[in-house]
Amino acid sequence: MVSLDFGLNCKDRSVIYLAQCQLCAAENNILKEDTYFGQTITPFHIQMNGHRDKFLIDDRLKFEHSALLMHCFLNHKDNFDLGIFKLGIVKKVSPLDLDREEEKFIFNYRTKVLGLNRIVVTR
């Protein structure tokens, strides 16, 4: 189980975060299959606003630009909303360590094999 750092908030930057699809979690109760780890150097709320903006109706045609968007498009078309994801900050790290720390979580929880980090997105 992943522990969230409740001492951090949406204004914190340089963090590793977790997004877990609550619809899938209710079905299979397995952390890996519905889980995504990400990182942001900007404040967490700015990163989440970026994810939220991608959920506009017009962007359904651009679902391949975000793993969370693609997951909703392919699995939950009737619930096409960032609100189905439980979001939290896992860890605050040095900006230089963001890539390494994110990869550690992805590797340890196998989300590149079983979870939403396996989804390949285009930029």
Salt bridges, closest charged atoms under 4 A:
ASP12 OD1 - LYS92 NZ 3.97
ASP59 OD1 - LYS62 NZ 3.90
GLU64 OE2 - HIS65 NE2 3.69
ASP97 OD1 - ARG100 NH2 2.62
GLU101 OE1 - LYS91 NZ 2.83
GLU101 OE2 - LYS104 NZ 3.06
GLU103 OE2 - LYS112 NZ 3.63
